[in-house]
Amino acid sequence: MDYRTIKRAYAILSPVYDFLFDKIFHPGRVAAINLLEINPGDHVLEVGVGTGLNLPLYPGHCKVTGIDISEEMLRKARERVQALGLSHVSLGVMDGSNLEFPNDSFDHVVATYVISAVPDPVKTLMEMRRVCKPSGHLVILNHFKSENPVIGAVEEMLAPVCTRIGFKTDLKLKPLLERVSLAPEQLYRVNLMNGWRLVRCINPQ
Ligand SMILES: C[S@@+](CC[C@H](N)C(=O)[O-])C[C@H]1O[C@@H](n2cnc3c(N)ncnc32)[C@H](O)[C@@H]1O
C-alpha cells in the first residue's frame, strides 16, 4: 500500500466515512479514549485522526493534537472542531511515519483504525513511541489478522482488494508489536463480534 493509494482512497471515502464508520465503531472509540487515562493538562497525540470522530470523546481538560495524511479527511475534522467548539484540539497534515515533533512531546499517543491503513505500520509505531514520553500510554485500536485458520485464510484472500480501498486485512498483532519492542499491558476485544483489538502499551523508552 503506497501513499498515493491511501490518499486517493481517503479522498473518495471522506464524504461518506462518518455514515459508514461512526456508529459501528463507536464502542471501540469510547474504550480506546478511556484507556488513555488522561489527566488534567495532559497532551495527547492522535495519529490518523481522520474526520475526527474521536475528538468529542476527549475531556476538555487535556490538549489534543490530531494529524492525518489526508487533507480531505482533515477538512471534515476541522468542520467538527469548529461546530463543537473544541478549542483544546489542534489539527495538521502530517505523515504518521515521519512525525514532525521532538522526542517525548506527548503524554499519550493513540491510533484508532489506523495502523492497518498506513503504508508502513512498523515505522509509524516507532514514531508513536519516539514522540511519547517514557511511561506514557500508547493505545492502538485495530482489526488484526485472526488466529482462527479459516477466518485468517478469508482475510488473506480479501487483502488484495482491501489494500486498494485503503486498509490491510492481514496484519498480525504479535509480530508487529515485537518488531517495535512493545508488549501489550492491556488487551481487549471490542466492537461487532469482538472482531477488533484494543491494545495499551506502556512506552518503555
Ligand atoms: C480508517 S481511517 C481512521 C480514521 C480515524 N482514526 C477514526 O478512528 O475514524 C484511517 C486514517 O489513517 C490516515 N492515514 C493513512 N496513512 C497515514 C499516514 N501515513 N499518516 C497519517 N495518517 C494516515 C488516513 O488518511 C485515514 O484518515
PDBQT file of the ligand as one rigid body, heavy atoms in Angstrom, charges set to zero:
ROOT
HETATM    1  C1  LIG A 301      -9.754   4.104   8.703  1.00  0.00    +0.000 C 
HETATM    2  S1  LIG A 301      -9.292   5.781   8.882  1.00  0.00    +0.000 S 
HETATM    3  C2  LIG A 301      -9.406   6.028  10.648  1.00  0.00    +0.000 C 
HETATM    4  C3  LIG A 301      -9.683   7.453  10.998  1.00  0.00    +0.000 C 
HETATM    5  C4  LIG A 301      -9.899   7.729  12.490  1.00  0.00    +0.000 C 
HETATM    6  N1  LIG A 301      -8.733   7.385  13.266  1.00  0.00    +0.000 N 
HETATM    7  C5  LIG A 301     -11.090   7.006  13.053  1.00  0.00    +0.000 C 
HETATM    8  O1  LIG A 301     -10.972   6.409  14.134  1.00  0.00    +0.000 OA
HETATM    9  O2  LIG A 301     -12.168   7.074  12.445  1.00  0.00    +0.000 OA
HETATM   10  C6  LIG A 301      -7.550   5.734   8.619  1.00  0.00    +0.000 C 
HETATM   11  C7  LIG A 301      -6.922   7.117   8.605  1.00  0.00    +0.000 C 
HETATM   12  O3  LIG A 301      -5.499   6.983   8.591  1.00  0.00    +0.000 OA
HETATM   13  C8  LIG A 301      -4.984   8.011   7.762  1.00  0.00    +0.000 C 
HETATM   14  N2  LIG A 301      -3.612   7.670   7.352  1.00  0.00    +0.000 N 
HETATM   15  C9  LIG A 301      -3.200   6.703   6.498  1.00  0.00    +0.000 A 
HETATM   16  N3  LIG A 301      -1.864   6.723   6.384  1.00  0.00    +0.000 NA
HETATM   17  C10 LIG A 301      -1.414   7.713   7.186  1.00  0.00    +0.000 A 
HETATM   18  C11 LIG A 301      -0.116   8.204   7.487  1.00  0.00    +0.000 A 
HETATM   19  N4  LIG A 301       0.997   7.667   6.969  1.00  0.00    +0.000 N 
HETATM   20  N5  LIG A 301      -0.032   9.235   8.350  1.00  0.00    +0.000 NA
HETATM   21  C12 LIG A 301      -1.132   9.790   8.901  1.00  0.00    +0.000 A 
HETATM   22  N6  LIG A 301      -2.386   9.349   8.646  1.00  0.00    +0.000 NA
HETATM   23  C13 LIG A 301      -2.525   8.331   7.796  1.00  0.00    +0.000 A 
HETATM   24  C14 LIG A 301      -5.979   8.076   6.624  1.00  0.00    +0.000 C 
HETATM   25  O4  LIG A 301      -5.850   9.256   5.882  1.00  0.00    +0.000 OA
HETATM   26  C15 LIG A 301      -7.293   7.953   7.369  1.00  0.00    +0.000 C 
HETATM   27  O5  LIG A 301      -7.786   9.204   7.767  1.00  0.00    +0.000 OA
ENDROOT
TORSDOF 0
